[in-house]
Amino acid sequence: MQTKLHAKALNFSSIASLSLTEDGGLACPSVAQLLRPVEPSLVSASCYDILPRFHDEADLLSLPVVDPQGKPVAIIDRHQYMEFFARPFSKEVFGKRSLRQIQDEYRDAMLGAFPIATPIVVDIATSIDDVARMIIDTDMRHMVNGIVITREERYAGVVHGHDLLHEITQRKQAELYYLAHYDALTKIPNRMLFSDRLNQACREALRNGREVALLFIDVDRFKQINDSLGHRFGDALLKAIAGRLVGCARECDTVVRLGGDEFAILMEFIQSSEDAEVLARRLLETIQQPFLILDRELSISISIGIAIYPRDDNQVDILLSKADAAMYEVKVSGRNGFRLFSESTTSFSSERSSLEAELKQALANDEFVLFYQPQFDFVKQRVVGMEALIRWNHPQRGMLSPGSFIGLAEESGLIVPIGDWVLAEACRQHRAWQQQGMPSLRLAVNISSLQFRQPDFLQRVTRLLSETGVDPSVLEFELTESVIMHDASLVLDMLGELKALGVHLSLDDFGTGFSSLGYLNRYPIERLKIDQSFIRNLDRMPINQSIVRSIVALAKSLSLQVIAEGVETQAELELVRKFECDELQGYLLARPMPAADFAAWLLDGNAGMLSVERLIKPL
């Protein structure tokens, strides 16, 4: 049984052609939907008889040839055929011979110069993905000639390569979008899609003078249930809970799974906070009804926190934190209830304001440091690059990872000077390593959206390269999809000028955004970096394997390289290699290291390069 996906819910029209199987996998349609009923030529026809068809039928790209029993035996490419018979004496020498004679007598002798080819022949029920794999594994010219389709072993029509390529790219875009934006277990939107919709809803509300309600929902005592009854039971319960939440919400609401046992509901078009309270009461009453999970009856409860935009906060990220804080107050007071956020909500502290003030002083006090993580090339069998990663050596809290402060830096605008410092320090360090005689590795630096959009960004990069003396060809800017999806013409100009400088460009966290082929074709991107969330537990998550395969297939079709980040286990390494990723980065190879440790690791054969070789086993 298959469940049709709803295009409106996905906000991506091409997904309307996709289907979900019962286990949540993405079903692939057959080539039947692309079938063109082209009238074939008999193998006994003379070569001269074919020419009028190509002259009269302008859209006839290739012509299938069948035997008297209707079985396909060959396919003729229009361009090659007409070009061949435009040669002197071709009509006189070959024109009256039958296609069978030409095929038997001349094809081998002329080393394939005569334009009759053995076709790829598939049954009408063959999936599009399987056909694509056949073409890749045999000869890509079939993407031009097309393939021949049979029904019960008799000719049924042709599928043109252009139609097939269009369908494949549309499917892969839709597949990537779905897998990246919908929760694999519950099939409802995940945190990524929720963030997009919340931002959009708040912008619309601000423009139209309305409010938006955000309900943060946590399942009470779920950990005890999961631990005592098992993960299989817990997963089934989460799916059932998601179903009830969706059933309670209005059609215009968005119900999401944030992760674990946490859910959220985004309510647009509300009249007041009372609309959110009405929904919260309905949710509490519905969830309290007993669940029948794996033949076992169970009663549970939930705790709900509510925050209203823009009344409680006009910053979207903080709004979610405030709804979470209100939910925590419900937990503290006994669970199984709801609460609206208020200024008296004690669990929402002033820690953020304090951290922002400290962040402003961090640059002046020289508290930031860069760590470097190596990147390994499967083909060259060696380390070819490194990524510069910022750390905050906080005087009281110790070494902080980017996740602790980058979000705040972006919200406050401090990401611009911090980003400039990262780029300058990375270039300075790379130049110092070169002067010490170390190998000249590719240096990857993350560029934030706000930093990239600064009017003088290009001038600052040019000045920095001149001041540090770093060869632009060793520098790679890692951009996220949010950077390049806005103001396409301006972005295209900027990327073109960076490329002209010699800087390489890669797309970071690929698969978590819209993943449109449009900008990949237009922009001078050279490398896709698969987000580590898709690599983690890759050997135990078939859905992530589908994502990785899809990204690699898209990249290869566009002549882009692929790097898998976050590789932590041997099993993950073997899979990303099997899926033909070009490079890897992750803890299995090496953790991010301070500059001195990175240099020592790289130059120490036993700890560095040779250990990489030992990781790689023959396929």
DOMAR-718685 format. One record per residue (C-alpha): residue in three letters; x, y, z. Coordinates in steps of 0.2 Angstrom, whole numbers, padded with zeros to 4 digits, always signed. Example, Ala and Ser with C-alpha at 12.3 -4.5 7.8 and 13.67 -1.06 7.14 Angstrom:
! residues 2
Ala+0062-0022+0039;Ser+0068-0005+0036;
END
This chain:
! residues 619
Met+0000+0000+0000;Gln+0006+0018-0004;Thr+0001+0034+0004;Lys+0001+0049-0008;Leu+0011+0064-0002;His+0002+0081-0002;Ala+0011+0094-0012;Lys+0004+0108-0003;Ala+0009+0102+0014;Leu+0027+0100+0007;Asn+0027+0117-0002;Phe+0036+0109-0016;Ser+0026+0104-0032;Ser+0037+0091-0039;Ile+0034+0080-0023;Ala+0016+0077-0029;Ser+0023+0063-0040;Leu+0031+0054-0025;Ser+0023+0041-0015;Leu+0027+0034+0002;Thr+0027+0015+0006;Glu+0020+0009+0022;Asp+0037+0009+0030;Gly+0039+0027+0025;Gly+0051+0024+0011;Leu+0050+0034-0005;Ala+0042+0024-0019;Cys+0049+0026-0036;Pro+0037+0026-0051;Ser+0041+0016-0067;Val+0046+0022-0084;Ala+0028+0019-0090;Gln+0024+0037-0085;Leu+0037+0043-0098;Leu+0033+0031-0112;Arg+0032+0039-0130;Pro+0022+0027-0142;Val+0034+0030-0157;Glu+0030+0019-0172;Pro+0045+0007-0174;Ser+0054+0002-0190;Leu+0055-0016-0196;Val+0072-0023-0197;Ser+0069-0028-0215;Ala+0067-0009-0220;Ser+0080-0002-0231;Cys+0091+0012-0224;Tyr+0084+0024-0237;Asp+0067+0022-0230;Ile+0072+0029-0214;Leu+0077+0046-0220;Pro+0060+0053-0224;Arg+0054+0049-0207;Phe+0068+0059-0199;His+0064+0073-0212;Asp+0045+0073-0209;Glu+0045+0070-0190;Ala+0055+0085-0182;Asp+0052+0078-0164;Leu+0058+0061-0168;Leu+0075+0060-0159;Ser+0078+0042-0161;Leu+0070+0027-0170;Pro+0067+0010-0163;Val+0069-0005-0174;Val+0060-0022-0171;Asp+0060-0039-0179;Pro+0044-0047-0186;Gln+0039-0053-0169;Gly+0039-0036-0162;Lys+0055-0038-0152;Pro+0067-0023-0152;Val+0084-0026-0160;Ala+0091-0009-0162;Ile+0089+0010-0160;Ile+0094+0024-0172;Asp+0100+0041-0167;Arg+0093+0055-0178;His+0108+0066-0178;Gln+0121+0053-0181;Tyr+0110+0044-0195;Met+0106+0060-0205;Glu+0124+0065-0203;Phe+0130+0049-0209;Phe+0119+0049-0225;Ala+0125+0067-0229;Arg+0142+0060-0233;Pro+0146+0057-0252;Phe+0140+0040-0259;Ser+0132+0035-0242;Lys+0115+0033-0250;Glu+0121+0024-0265;Val+0132+0012-0256;Phe+0121+0009-0241;Gly+0104+0016-0245;Lys+0095+0000-0252;Arg+0102-0012-0240;Ser+0091-0017-0225;Leu+0094-0012-0208;Arg+0098-0030-0203;Gln+0111-0031-0217;Ile+0120-0015-0211;Gln+0119-0020-0193;Asp+0127-0037-0197;Glu+0139-0033-0210;Tyr+0146-0016-0206;Arg+0144-0011-0188;Asp+0159-0021-0182;Ala+0170-0017-0197;Met+0166+0002-0196;Leu+0170+0002-0177;Gly+0153+0008-0173;Ala+0153+0023-0185;Phe+0137+0017-0193;Pro+0123+0025-0182;Ile+0114+0009-0177;Ala+0116+0005-0159;Thr+0110-0010-0148;Pro+0097-0002-0136;Ile+0094-0003-0118;Val+0078-0013-0117;Val+0068-0014-0101;Asp+0050-0019-0096;Ile+0037-0006-0094;Ala+0036-0009-0075;Thr+0055-0005-0072;Ser+0058+0009-0060;Ile+0065+0025-0066;Asp+0079+0023-0053;Asp+0084+0006-0060;Val+0084+0013-0078;Ala+0096+0027-0072;Arg+0108+0015-0065;Met+0108+0004-0081;Ile+0112+0020-0091;Ile+0126+0025-0079;Asp+0133+0007-0079;Thr+0133+0005-0098;Asp+0135+0020-0109;Met+0129+0038-0106;Arg+0125+0040-0124;His+0109+0031-0120;Met+0104+0046-0111;Val+0103+0054-0128;Asn+0097+0040-0139;Gly+0084+0035-0126;Ile+0079+0017-0121;Val+0066+0005-0128;Ile+0052-0001-0117;Thr+0043-0018-0119;Arg+0027-0025-0113;Glu+0027-0044-0112;Glu+0043-0044-0122;Arg+0036-0035-0137;Tyr+0040-0017-0141;Ala+0028-0004-0132;Gly+0037+0013-0135;Val+0053+0023-0131;Val+0058+0034-0117;His+0069+0049-0122;Gly+0084+0053-0112;His+0079+0071-0109;Asp+0063+0066-0102;Leu+0072+0053-0091;Leu+0085+0065-0085;His+0071+0078-0081;Glu+0061+0066-0071;Ile+0076+0060-0061;Thr+0082+0077-0056;Gln+0064+0082-0051;Arg+0063+0066-0041;Lys+0079+0068-0032;Gln+0075+0086-0028;Ala+0059+0081-0021;Glu+0066+0066-0012;Leu+0080+0077-0004;Tyr+0068+0090+0002;Tyr+0056+0077+0010;Leu+0070+0067+0018;Ala+0078+0083+0025;His+0062+0091+0031;Tyr+0051+0077+0038;Asp+0053+0066+0053;Ala+0058+0049+0048;Leu+0048+0041+0062;Thr+0031+0051+0063;Lys+0031+0058+0045;Ile+0027+0075+0051;Pro+0038+0090+0048;Asn+0054+0091+0058;Arg+0064+0105+0066;Met+0071+0111+0050;Leu+0055+0113+0041;Phe+0047+0120+0057;Ser+0060+0134+0058;Asp+0057+0139+0040;Arg+0038+0140+0043;Leu+0040+0149+0060;Asn+0050+0162+0052;Gln+0038+0164+0038;Ala+0023+0165+0049;Cys+0031+0178+0061;Arg+0036+0189+0046;Glu+0018+0188+0039;Ala+0011+0191+0056;Leu+0022+0207+0059;Arg+0017+0213+0042;Asn-0002+0211+0045;Gly-0003+0216+0063;Arg-0007+0198+0069;Glu-0001+0186+0082;Val+0006+0169+0081;Ala+0005+0156+0094;Leu+0019+0143+0098;Leu+0015+0127+0108;Phe+0030+0117+0115;Ile+0024+0100+0120;Asp+0034+0087+0130;Val+0028+0069+0134;Asp+0028+0066+0153;Arg+0039+0052+0159;Phe+0043+0046+0141;Lys+0060+0041+0146;Gln+0053+0029+0159;Ile+0041+0022+0146;Asn+0055+0020+0133;Asp+0067+0012+0146;Ser+0055+0000+0153;Leu+0045-0006+0138;Gly+0058-0004+0125;His+0062+0007+0110;Arg+0051-0002+0098;Phe+0036+0002+0110;Gly+0042+0020+0112;Asp+0043+0023+0094;Ala+0026+0016+0091;Leu+0019+0027+0105;Leu+0027+0043+0097;Lys+0019+0039+0081;Ala+0002+0037+0089;Ile+0005+0053+0099;Ala+0009+0063+0083;Gly-0007+0056+0075;Arg-0017+0063+0089;Leu-0008+0080+0089;Val-0012+0082+0070;Gly-0030+0076+0073;Cys-0032+0090+0086;Ala-0024+0104+0077;Arg-0033+0115+0064;Glu-0029+0112+0045;Cys-0019+0128+0045;Asp-0008+0123+0060;Thr+0009+0115+0058;Val+0013+0100+0069;Val+0031+0096+0071;Arg+0042+0084+0080;Leu+0057+0093+0087;Gly+0066+0077+0092;Gly+0065+0064+0105;Asp+0048+0066+0114;Glu+0047+0085+0110;Phe+0034+0091+0098;Ala+0028+0109+0094;Ile+0012+0116+0085;Leu+0013+0133+0076;Met-0004+0142+0076;Glu-0006+0156+0063;Phe-0021+0167+0060;Ile-0026+0167+0079;Gln-0037+0181+0086;Ser-0029+0180+0103;Ser-0020+0169+0115;Glu-0037+0161+0120;Asp-0036+0151+0103;Ala-0020+0143+0109;Glu-0027+0139+0126;Val-0042+0131+0118;Leu-0031+0120+0107;Ala-0020+0116+0123;Arg-0035+0110+0132;Arg-0041+0099+0118;Leu-0023+0091+0117;Leu-0023+0087+0135;Glu-0040+0079+0134;Thr-0036+0069+0119;Ile-0019+0063+0124;Gln-0026+0057+0141;Gln-0037+0044+0132;Pro-0029+0027+0133;Phe-0017+0021+0119;Leu-0017+0004+0113;Ile+0002+0001+0108;Leu+0008-0017+0103;Asp-0007-0025+0111;Arg-0004-0015+0127;Glu-0015-0002+0134;Leu-0006+0014+0141;Ser-0012+0031+0148;Ile+0000+0046+0147;Ser+0000+0065+0149;Ile+0009+0079+0141;Ser+0015+0096+0147;Ile+0013+0111+0136;Gly+0021+0128+0136;Ile+0014+0143+0125;Ala+0023+0159+0119;Ile+0014+0172+0108;Tyr+0023+0182+0094;Pro+0026+0196+0095;Arg+0019+0199+0112;Asp+0031+0188+0122;Asp+0046+0191+0110;Asn+0049+0197+0092;Gln+0064+0186+0090;Val+0059+0169+0083;Asp+0073+0159+0092;Ile+0070+0166+0109;Leu+0051+0163+0106;Leu+0054+0145+0106;Ser+0065+0146+0121;Lys+0051+0155+0130;Ala+0038+0142+0126;Asp+0050+0129+0132;Ala+0052+0138+0148;Ala+0034+0139+0150;Met+0032+0120+0147;Tyr+0046+0117+0161;Glu+0035+0127+0173;Val+0021+0115+0170;Lys+0033+0100+0173;Val+0039+0108+0189;Ser+0021+0111+0195;Gly+0015+0093+0192;Arg+0014+0090+0173;Asn-0001+0086+0163;Gly-0006+0105+0160;Phe-0002+0120+0150;Arg+0005+0137+0154;Leu+0007+0154+0144;Phe+0024+0162+0146;Ser+0025+0177+0157;Glu+0039+0188+0163;Ser+0037+0179+0180;Thr+0042+0163+0171;Thr+0058+0159+0182;Ser+0066+0146+0171;Phe+0069+0159+0157;Ser+0084+0168+0164;Ser+0095+0183+0159;Glu+0109+0171+0154;Arg+0107+0176+0136;Ser+0110+0194+0139;Ser+0125+0191+0150;Leu+0132+0180+0136;Glu+0130+0193+0123;Ala+0139+0206+0133;Glu+0154+0193+0136;Leu+0154+0189+0117;Lys+0157+0207+0113;Gln+0172+0207+0124;Ala+0179+0191+0118;Leu+0187+0198+0102;Ala+0195+0213+0111;Asn+0202+0201+0124;Asp+0208+0188+0111;Glu+0198+0174+0118;Phe+0194+0165+0102;Val+0205+0151+0095;Leu+0205+0141+0079;Phe+0205+0122+0078;Tyr+0209+0113+0062;Gln+0201+0096+0057;Pro+0209+0086+0042;Gln+0199+0081+0026;Phe+0204+0065+0018;Asp+0203+0061-0001;Phe+0198+0043-0005;Val+0206+0043-0022;Lys+0223+0051-0018;Gln+0223+0041-0001;Arg+0229+0056+0009;Val+0224+0072+0018;Val+0221+0085+0006;Gly+0213+0099+0016;Met+0207+0105+0033;Glu+0193+0115+0040;Ala+0196+0130+0052;Leu+0184+0129+0066;Ile+0182+0142+0080;Arg+0182+0139+0098;Trp+0179+0152+0113;Asn+0191+0150+0127;His+0180+0158+0139;Pro+0188+0164+0155;Gln+0176+0156+0167;Arg+0167+0142+0157;Gly+0182+0135+0148;Met+0183+0130+0130;Leu+0166+0132+0121;Ser+0161+0125+0105;Pro+0153+0135+0091;Gly+0135+0128+0096;Ser+0136+0138+0112;Phe+0138+0155+0104;Ile+0137+0156+0085;Gly+0118+0157+0085;Leu+0119+0172+0097;Ala+0133+0180+0087;Glu+0122+0179+0071;Glu+0107+0186+0080;Ser+0117+0201+0087;Gly+0127+0204+0071;Leu+0143+0200+0080;Ile+0145+0186+0068;Val+0153+0199+0055;Pro+0168+0204+0065;Ile+0170+0186+0072;Gly+0169+0179+0054;Asp+0182+0192+0048;Trp+0194+0187+0063;Val+0192+0168+0058;Leu+0196+0171+0040;Ala+0211+0182+0044;Glu+0218+0170+0058;Ala+0216+0155+0046;Cys+0225+0164+0032;Arg+0239+0170+0044;Gln+0241+0152+0051;His+0241+0144+0034;Arg+0255+0156+0028;Ala+0265+0152+0043;Trp+0264+0134+0040;Gln+0269+0136+0022;Gln+0284+0146+0028;Gln+0289+0132+0039;Gly+0288+0120+0024;Met+0272+0111+0028;Pro+0262+0103+0014;Ser+0250+0116+0006;Leu+0233+0109+0010;Arg+0216+0116+0005;Leu+0209+0128+0019;Ala+0191+0128+0021;Val+0183+0143+0031;Asn+0164+0145+0035;Ile+0156+0161+0029;Ser+0140+0166+0037;Ser+0125+0173+0028;Leu+0127+0190+0036;Gln+0145+0191+0033;Phe+0143+0187+0015;Arg+0130+0200+0012;Gln+0141+0214+0019;Pro+0143+0227+0004;Asp+0162+0227+0006;Phe+0164+0208+0009;Leu+0174+0206-0008;Gln+0185+0220-0004;Arg+0189+0214+0013;Val+0193+0197+0006;Thr+0205+0204-0007;Arg+0214+0215+0005;Leu+0216+0201+0017;Leu+0224+0190+0003;Ser+0236+0204-0001;Glu+0241+0207+0017;Thr+0244+0188+0022;Gly+0251+0183+0005;Val+0240+0167+0005;Asp+0237+0159-0012;Pro+0218+0161-0016;Ser+0218+0144-0024;Val+0221+0135-0007;Leu+0206+0144+0001;Glu+0189+0137+0001;Phe+0173+0146+0007;Glu+0160+0135+0014;Leu+0143+0143+0011;Thr+0126+0137+0017;Glu+0111+0136+0006;Ser+0103+0151+0016;Val+0118+0162+0009;Ile+0114+0159-0009;Met+0096+0157-0010;His+0092+0176-0009;Asp+0095+0190-0021;Ala+0101+0177-0034;Ser+0108+0190-0046;Leu+0119+0198-0033;Val+0124+0182-0026;Leu+0129+0175-0043;Asp+0140+0191-0046;Met+0148+0189-0029;Leu+0152+0171-0032;Gly+0159+0175-0049;Glu+0171+0188-0042;Leu+0177+0176-0028;Lys+0179+0163-0041;Ala+0189+0175-0052;Leu+0200+0178-0037;Gly+0204+0160-0037;Val+0194+0156-0021;His+0186+0139-0021;Leu+0167+0137-0016;Ser+0158+0123-0007;Leu+0140+0121-0001;Asp+0140+0116+0018;Asp+0126+0106+0026;Phe+0119+0101+0010;Gly+0103+0091+0011;Thr+0096+0101+0026;Gly+0089+0116+0015;Phe+0080+0117-0001;Ser+0093+0108-0011;Ser+0088+0115-0028;Leu+0097+0110-0044;Gly+0094+0128-0051;Tyr+0107+0136-0041;Leu+0119+0121-0042;Asn+0119+0123-0061;Arg+0120+0142-0061;Tyr+0133+0145-0047;Pro+0151+0141-0047;Ile+0150+0128-0033;Glu+0163+0115-0034;Arg+0159+0104-0019;Leu+0144+0098-0009;Lys+0147+0094+0010;Ile+0134+0082+0017;Asp+0128+0087+0034;Gln+0134+0076+0048;Ser+0116+0073+0054;Phe+0114+0061+0038;Ile+0131+0052+0041;Arg+0128+0049+0060;Asn+0122+0031+0062;Leu+0122+0029+0043;Asp+0124+0010+0044;Arg+0108+0009+0055;Met+0097+0021+0046;Pro+0092+0016+0029;Ile+0083+0033+0026;Asn+0100+0042+0029;Gln+0107+0030+0016;Ser+0094+0036+0004;Ile+0099+0054+0007;Val+0117+0051+0005;Arg+0115+0041-0011;Ser+0104+0055-0018;Ile+0116+0069-0014;Val+0130+0059-0022;Ala+0120+0055-0038;Leu+0115+0074-0040;Ala+0133+0079-0037;Lys+0140+0067-0050;Ser+0128+0072-0063;Leu+0134+0090-0060;Ser+0152+0086-0060;Leu+0153+0091-0041;Gln+0164+0083-0028;Val+0156+0077-0012;Ile+0163+0077+0006;Ala+0155+0068+0020;Glu+0157+0076+0037;Gly+0155+0068+0054;Val+0162+0051+0050;Glu+0165+0043+0067;Thr+0164+0024+0064;Gln+0172+0011+0052;Ala+0155+0006+0046;Glu+0151+0024+0042;Leu+0167+0026+0033;Glu+0164+0010+0022;Leu+0147+0016+0017;Val+0152+0034+0012;Arg+0166+0026+0002;Lys+0154+0013-0006;Phe+0142+0027-0010;Glu+0157+0036-0019;Cys+0159+0051-0008;Asp+0175+0059-0014;Glu+0181+0065+0003;Leu+0178+0062+0022;Gln+0180+0072+0038;Gly+0176+0066+0055;Tyr+0182+0060+0072;Leu+0187+0043+0065;Leu+0201+0052+0055;Ala+0204+0065+0068;Arg+0196+0077+0080;Pro+0198+0096+0077;Met+0215+0101+0084;Pro+0224+0117+0089;Ala+0236+0123+0076;Ala+0252+0116+0085;Asp+0243+0099+0087;Phe+0237+0099+0069;Ala+0255+0102+0063;Ala+0262+0088+0074;Trp+0248+0076+0068;Leu+0251+0080+0050;Leu+0270+0078+0051;Asp+0270+0062+0062;Gly+0268+0048+0050;Asn+0262+0035+0063;Ala+0250+0047+0070;Gly+0244+0055+0054;Met+0245+0050+0036;Leu+0249+0031+0040;Ser+0234+0030+0052;Val+0223+0036+0038;Glu+0229+0022+0026;Arg+0225+0009+0039;Leu+0207+0015+0041;Ile+0204+0012+0022;Lys+0200-0006+0018;Pro+0198-0013+0000;Leu+0180-0013-0006;
END
